[in-house]
Amino acid sequence: MMSLPESTRSDPTPPSSTSPEMIGARIDRLPHGRFQRRVLICTVLAFIFEIGDQNAAGLTASAIRDRFDTDLTGIAFAVSAMYLGLLVGAVLAGQGDRFGRRFMIITGMVSMSLFSGVSAMSTGIVMLVLVRFLTGIGLGLIYISIVVYLSEVFPVRRRAFAVGLGIGIAALGSIGLTQLARVVVPWGEHGWRIVFLVGLLGLLAVPVCSKLPESPRWLAARGRGEEADATLRELEREAEERHGPLPEPQLPEKSPGLEDSPKDAATRSLFQGKMLVSLIMLMVVWICYSLAMQVMNTWTPTVLSLRGFSDAEALSTTSQLLVGSLIGSAVAITVGDRLPRRGGIILFTGLAALAMLTFGLSGSHLIIVLAGATVHFTIGAGTPLLNAYAAERFPPHLRSRGSGFSYSVGRFTNVIAPFTIAGVLEALGYKSVAWGGFAAWGLIALTVLVLGARRGRPSAPIE
C-alpha cells in the first residue's frame, strides 16, 4: 500500500504557545522568583485586611455601643452589613472575567481601604452600618480576585502554599489587631476609631498590586494571545536570568469537561453540564463553611460563657484555640501542595466535624481546648486546599464568575447567621452549636466526596 506523503499525514497539531494547556505547562515550570514573591505579598496583604477587617466590628463593639447609644442588635446589623457587602463584592468580582484580574484586585483594595477609613469617621450607628456595607464590597472583590489570580499565575505545586502563607500571616495580623484594640479602645471617646483607621494601610499595597502582570490565562481566554505570550516570555526571561535555562514545558492530559470556550462565553454556561455540578458542590460547601467559620470566629466566647466560663476565662481560652490555626497554616505551607485537593479537604473537614462535636459536648477544660484547637488546626490546614480546589473547578473564561457566584452564596449565610445563631443559642443552648458545627463540617466532607472531581493528583489541570 502506498504511504501518504509527509505533508498529508494526520499527525496531531502541536498546541500553540498560548493554548490553555501550554500556558499551564509554561507557568508550572517556572521556579520561585521575584514575580512569585510579588504575588505572595499581594496575597498576604489581601488576607490580612480581609480577615482583620471582618473582626474590627467585634473588637470595637463595646465602645461603639457606648458612643452611639445602641444595643447588640445595632452591632449585629453592622456585622451583617459587612457580610452583605462581601456578598455583593463576590458577585461583582465575577466581572473579573471581563475587565481582568489585576483591575479587580486594585479596585477592591482601594475601595476597602478608603471605606475602612470612612468607618472611623462614623457619627452614628446608621452611618457605620452603611459604610461597613461599602467596605465589605471591597473586601469581597479582593478575596475572590486574588484567589482566582493566584490560581492562574502560580505553579500548581505551590498554590496551597501561597494561600496557606496568606492565611497564616493573616492570623498573626488578627492577633496583632486584637492587641492594638486592647490598647487603643480604652483611650477615650475616639480610641475605637484607630482600629478602623488601620484599614487605610491597604492603600500601601496598591503600588505592589499595580506592578503585577495581567493573568496570561485570562488574556488568552479573551483572545489576546500575543499579550499572553509576551507576559509569559517576560516571566521566563526573568527566571532564566536568575536560574538558568528552563526545562521544556510538560503538557498535561486534557481535563474532561473543561474544553476551550469562546472568550465571551455566557454566564449560563455555569448552569450546564459539569459546570453545574461544580457550582452546586461549591455553593453547598461555602454555605456550610461560612456558618461553621462564623461560629468559631465570632461566637466561641459566647458559647464558653454559656458553659460557665467567666468573661476573662472565655477570652483567654479563645486565644489559646487560635494556636491551632497557626499550626494548621504551617502544615498547609509545608505539605499542602503534596496532598490531593479533594482527599485533603475530606480529611480535614471530617476531622473538624468530630472535633467540633467534642468541643461542644465535653465537660473537661483540657479537652475543650484541645478539641477547639483541633478545629482551628483543620481550618488553617484545609482552607488553602479548599480555595485552590474551588478556583480549579472552573475554566479561565468562567473562573471569576463561577468562584464569585458560589462564594457569594456562602456570604449570604453570614448575613443572616448573626441573628440565627443568637436565636438558636437562646432557644436550644450551647449544645446546639456543637451539633450544628458537626453537621456543617460533615456536610462539606460528604458533598466533596459525592460531587467533587475524582482526581488524585494535586496538579490536575485547571483548563
C-alpha positions in Angstrom: 0.0 0.0 0.0 1.3 3.4 -0.9 2.2 5.6 2.1 0.8 9.1 2.3 3.2 12.0 1.7 4.6 13.5 4.8 2.6 16.7 4.3 -0.7 14.9 4.2 -0.4 12.7 7.3 -2.9 13.4 10.0 -0.4 14.0 12.8 -1.9 15.9 15.7 -1.2 19.6 15.5 1.1 20.7 18.4 -0.6 23.2 20.8 0.2 26.9 20.3 2.3 28.7 22.8 -0.8 30.3 24.2 -3.2 27.4 24.2 -4.7 26.7 27.7 -2.6 23.6 28.3 0.6 25.2 27.1 0.1 28.3 29.2 -0.3 26.0 32.2 2.8 24.0 31.3 4.9 27.1 30.9 3.8 28.5 34.2 4.2 25.2 36.1 7.9 25.0 35.1 8.7 28.5 36.5 11.0 28.4 39.6 10.2 30.5 42.6 11.4 34.1 42.0 10.7 37.8 42.1 7.4 37.5 40.4 6.1 34.9 42.7 7.2 36.9 45.7 5.2 39.9 44.5 2.1 37.7 44.1 2.7 36.4 47.7 3.0 39.9 49.1 -0.4 40.8 47.5 -1.9 37.6 48.7 -0.7 38.1 52.3 -1.9 41.7 52.3 -5.3 40.7 50.9 -5.9 38.0 53.6 -4.6 40.3 56.4 -7.1 43.0 55.6 -9.9 40.6 54.6 -9.7 38.7 57.9 -8.7 41.6 60.1 -11.4 44.0 58.9 -14.1 41.3 59.5 -13.0 41.3 63.2 -12.9 45.1 63.5 -16.6 45.5 64.5 -16.4 42.8 67.1 -13.2 44.3 68.6 -14.8 47.7 68.9 -18.4 46.6 69.8 -18.3 47.6 73.5 -17.1 51.1 72.6 -19.5 51.6 69.8 -22.4 50.6 72.0 -21.5 53.3 74.5 -20.6 56.0 72.0 -23.6 55.5 69.7 -26.0 54.5 72.5 -27.1 51.3 70.7 -27.6 47.7 71.7 -26.4 44.3 70.5 -28.9 44.5 67.7 -27.2 47.6 66.3 -23.8 45.8 66.4 -25.4 42.7 64.7 -26.7 45.0 61.9 -23.1 46.4 61.5 -21.7 42.9 61.3 -24.4 41.7 58.9 -23.9 44.8 56.7 -20.3 44.0 56.2 -21.1 40.4 55.2 -23.8 41.6 52.9 -21.2 43.8 51.3 -18.9 40.8 50.9 -21.7 39.0 49.2 -22.2 41.9 46.7 -18.4 42.2 46.2 -18.1 38.5 45.5 -20.8 38.8 42.8 -19.1 41.9 41.3 -15.8 40.1 41.3 -17.3 38.0 38.5 -16.7 41.0 36.3 -13.0 40.0 36.5 -13.8 37.7 33.6 -14.5 40.9 31.6 -12.2 43.5 33.0 -9.2 41.4 34.2 -7.9 40.0 37.4 -5.5 42.8 38.2 -8.0 45.6 37.7 -10.4 43.9 40.2 -7.7 43.4 42.8 -6.7 47.1 42.7 -10.3 48.3 42.7 -11.1 46.1 45.7 -8.0 47.2 47.6 -8.7 50.9 47.1 -12.4 50.6 47.9 -11.8 48.6 51.1 -9.1 51.0 52.3 -11.0 54.2 51.7 -14.3 53.0 53.2 -12.5 51.5 56.2 -11.1 54.9 56.8 -14.5 56.4 56.5 -15.8 53.9 59.1 -13.5 55.6 61.6 -15.3 58.9 61.0 -18.8 57.4 61.6 -21.1 59.7 63.6 -23.8 57.2 64.4 -24.8 53.5 64.0 -26.7 54.1 60.8 -23.7 55.7 59.1 -21.5 52.9 60.4 -23.8 50.2 59.1 -23.9 51.8 55.6 -20.1 52.3 55.5 -19.4 48.8 56.7 -21.6 47.5 53.8 -19.4 49.5 51.3 -16.2 48.3 53.0 -17.5 44.7 52.6 -17.9 45.2 48.8 -14.2 46.0 48.5 -13.3 43.0 50.7 -15.4 40.7 48.5 -13.6 42.0 45.4 -10.2 41.4 46.9 -10.8 37.9 48.2 -12.2 36.4 45.1 -9.9 38.2 42.7 -6.7 37.4 44.5 -7.6 33.7 44.8 -8.5 33.5 41.1 -5.4 35.4 40.1 -3.1 33.2 42.3 -4.7 30.0 40.9 -3.9 31.2 37.3 -0.3 32.6 37.7 1.2 30.3 40.4 2.7 26.9 39.6 0.2 24.3 40.7 2.7 22.7 43.0 2.7 25.9 45.2 -0.8 27.2 45.2 -1.8 25.7 48.6 1.5 27.0 50.0 0.6 30.6 48.9 -2.9 30.6 50.3 -1.7 28.9 53.5 1.0 31.5 53.9 -1.6 34.3 53.4 -3.9 32.8 56.0 -1.1 32.1 58.5 0.2 35.6 58.4 -3.3 37.0 58.4 -3.9 35.0 61.6 -0.9 36.7 63.2 -2.2 40.0 61.9 -5.5 39.4 63.5 -3.8 38.7 66.8 -1.9 42.0 66.4 -5.1 43.9 65.7 -6.6 42.4 68.8 -3.7 43.6 70.9 -3.9 47.0 69.3 -7.6 47.2 70.1 -7.0 46.3 73.7 -4.6 49.2 74.0 -6.4 52.0 72.0 -10.1 51.3 72.6 -10.0 52.3 76.2 -8.2 55.5 75.4 -11.4 57.5 75.4 -14.2 58.6 73.2 -12.4 58.1 69.9 -9.9 55.3 70.7 -12.1 52.7 68.8 -11.7 54.7 65.6 -8.0 53.8 65.4 -8.9 50.2 64.8 -10.8 51.1 61.6 -8.1 53.5 60.5 -5.7 50.6 60.2 -7.6 49.6 57.1 -6.1 52.7 55.3 -2.8 50.9 55.3 -4.3 48.8 52.5 -3.5 51.7 50.1 0.2 50.9 50.6 -0.5 47.6 48.7 -1.9 49.3 45.6 1.5 50.1 44.1 2.6 46.5 44.6 -0.5 45.1 43.0 -0.4 47.6 40.1 3.0 46.2 39.1 1.6 42.6 38.7 1.2 41.5 35.1 -2.2 40.5 33.9 -3.0 36.8 34.1 -1.8 35.1 30.8 -4.7 32.6 31.1 -7.2 35.5 31.2 -5.5 37.3 28.3 -5.6 34.1 26.2 -9.2 33.4 27.1 -10.1 36.9 25.9 -8.4 36.3 22.6 -5.3 38.4 23.4 -2.8 35.6 22.7 0.0 37.9 21.8 -0.2 39.8 25.1 -0.4 36.5 26.9 2.7 35.2 25.1 4.6 38.5 25.8 3.8 38.3 29.5 4.9 34.7 29.7 8.1 35.4 27.8 9.0 38.2 30.3 8.4 35.9 33.2 10.5 33.2 31.6 13.3 35.7 30.8 13.3 36.9 34.4 13.5 33.3 35.7 16.3 32.3 33.3 18.4 35.3 34.3 18.4 34.0 37.9 18.2 30.3 37.5 19.5 29.4 34.0 17.7 27.7 31.1 14.2 26.4 31.9 13.1 22.8 31.2 10.8 22.1 28.3 7.1 22.5 29.2 5.4 19.2 30.1 1.9 19.1 28.7 -0.7 17.6 31.0 -3.6 15.5 29.8 -6.7 17.5 28.8 -9.2 17.8 31.6 -12.5 16.3 30.6 -15.4 18.7 30.7 -13.3 21.9 30.7 -12.9 22.3 27.0 -11.9 25.6 25.4 -14.7 28.1 25.1 -15.1 31.4 23.3 -13.9 34.5 25.1 -17.4 35.9 25.6 -19.0 32.6 26.9 -22.3 33.4 28.5 -22.8 33.1 32.3 -25.4 30.5 31.5 -22.6 28.0 30.8 -22.2 27.8 34.6 -25.6 26.2 34.8 -24.9 23.4 32.3 -23.3 20.0 32.5 -20.3 19.5 34.7 -20.0 23.2 35.5 -23.4 23.0 37.1 -22.2 20.1 39.3 -19.2 22.1 40.4 -21.4 25.1 41.1 -23.8 23.1 43.2 -21.0 21.5 45.1 -19.3 24.8 45.9 -22.5 26.5 46.9 -23.2 23.8 49.5 -19.5 23.9 50.6 -19.4 27.7 51.0 -22.7 27.8 52.9 -21.6 25.2 55.4 -18.1 26.7 55.6 -19.4 30.2 56.2 -21.7 29.1 59.0 -19.0 26.9 60.7 -16.4 29.7 60.5 -18.7 32.3 62.0 -19.4 30.0 64.9 -15.7 29.6 65.7 -14.5 33.1 64.9 -17.4 35.1 66.4 -19.4 33.1 68.8 -16.8 31.0 70.7 -16.5 33.4 73.7 -20.3 33.5 73.9 -20.6 29.7 73.8 -17.9 29.4 76.5 -19.7 32.0 78.7 -22.9 30.0 78.4 -20.9 26.9 79.7 -20.0 28.8 82.9 -16.7 30.4 81.9 -16.1 33.9 83.2 -15.5 36.6 80.6 -11.8 36.5 81.3 -11.6 32.7 81.0 -13.7 32.7 77.8 -11.4 35.3 76.1 -8.2 33.5 77.4 -9.4 30.1 76.2 -10.5 31.6 72.8 -6.9 33.0 72.3 -5.5 29.6 73.1 -7.6 27.9 70.4 -6.0 30.2 67.7 -2.7 28.4 68.2 -4.2 25.5 66.3 -4.8 27.8 63.3 -1.2 28.8 63.2 -0.1 25.1 63.3 -2.6 24.2 60.6 -1.3 27.0 58.3 2.3 25.8 58.9 1.1 22.3 57.7 -0.5 23.9 54.6 2.6 25.8 53.8 4.9 22.8 54.1 2.9 19.8 52.7 -0.4 21.3 51.4 0.6 21.0 47.8 1.6 17.4 48.2 -1.9 16.4 49.1 -4.6 15.7 46.6 -7.1 18.6 46.8 -10.2 16.5 47.2 -8.8 14.0 49.6 -7.2 16.6 51.8 -10.5 18.6 52.0 -12.4 15.4 53.0 -9.8 14.5 55.6 -9.6 17.9 57.3 -13.4 18.7 57.3 -14.2 15.2 58.6 -11.7 15.8 61.4 -13.3 19.2 62.1 -16.7 17.7 62.4 -15.6 15.2 65.1 -13.6 17.9 66.9 -16.5 20.4 66.8 -18.8 17.8 68.4 -16.2 17.1 71.1 -15.6 20.8 71.7 -19.3 21.4 72.3 -20.2 18.4 74.4 -17.1 17.7 76.6 -17.1 18.8 80.2 -13.3 18.8 80.6 -11.5 22.1 80.1 -8.4 20.4 78.7 -10.4 18.5 76.1 -12.4 21.7 75.2 -9.1 23.5 74.5 -7.6 20.5 72.5 -10.8 20.0 70.5 -11.3 23.7 69.8 -7.6 24.0 68.8 -8.1 21.0 66.5 -11.0 22.7 64.7 -8.8 25.7 64.2 -6.0 23.4 63.0 -8.2 21.9 60.3 -9.3 25.4 59.3 -5.7 26.5 58.9 -4.7 23.3 57.0 -7.8 22.8 55.0 -8.8 26.3 53.8 -5.8 26.7 51.4 -6.8 23.4 49.8 -10.4 24.4 49.6 -9.7 27.8 48.0 -7.3 26.3 45.4 -9.8 23.5 44.7 -12.7 25.9 44.3 -10.9 28.1 41.7 -9.7 25.0 39.8 -13.2 23.8 39.2 -13.8 26.4 36.5 -12.0 27.2 33.2 -10.4 30.6 32.8 -13.3 32.2 30.9 -15.7 31.4 33.7 -13.4 31.3 36.7 -14.3 34.7 38.3 -18.0 34.3 37.7 -18.1 30.7 39.0 -15.9 31.4 42.0 -17.7 34.7 42.8 -21.2 33.3 42.5 -20.6 30.2 44.6 -18.7 32.2 47.2 -21.4 34.9 47.4 -24.0 32.3 48.4 -21.9 31.5 51.4 -21.6 35.1 52.3 -25.4 35.4 52.3 -25.3 32.8 55.1 -23.0 35.2 57.0 -25.6 38.0 56.6 -28.4 36.1 58.4 -26.2 34.0 60.7 -25.7 36.5 63.5 -29.4 36.7 64.2 -30.0 32.9 63.5 -27.2 31.7 65.8 -28.2 34.0 68.6 -31.8 32.7 68.4 -30.7 29.1 68.3 -28.4 29.6 71.3 -31.2 31.2 73.3 -33.7 28.6 72.4 -31.7 25.4 72.5 -28.5 26.2 74.4 -24.8 25.8 73.6 -25.1 22.1 72.7 -27.0 23.1 69.5 -23.8 24.8 68.3 -21.9 21.6 68.7 -24.3 19.6 66.7 -24.7 22.4 64.1 -21.0 22.6 63.6 -20.7 18.8 63.3 -23.4 18.8 60.6 -21.8 21.8 58.7 -18.3 20.3 58.6 -19.6 16.8 57.9 -21.8 18.0 55.0 -18.8 19.7 53.4 -16.9 16.4 53.5 -19.9 14.4 52.2 -20.6 16.9 49.4 -17.0 17.0 48.1 -16.9 13.2 48.4 -20.0 12.7 46.3 -19.8 15.7 43.8 -16.1 16.5 43.8 -14.0 15.7 40.8 -12.2 12.5 41.3 -8.6 13.5 40.5 -6.0 12.1 42.8 -3.2 14.4 41.9 -3.0 18.0 43.3 -1.7 19.0 39.9 -4.8 18.3 38.0 -5.1 20.8 35.1 -7.5 23.7 35.5 -8.0 24.4 31.8 
